């Protein structure tokens, strides 16, 4: 039963730390564009000349 005197304040402190970290991430703009980085990997074109066929009529 004595362990509860340690675990309850520790868990409340941990919850506040996690909440503060989340609040800072939201303020920094980490969650503004969730789809952009994932789509940029798919759309990335390292060699644009090899992707387009030459039109030698």
Order of alpha helices (4+ residues) and beta strands (2+ residues): alpha-alpha-alpha
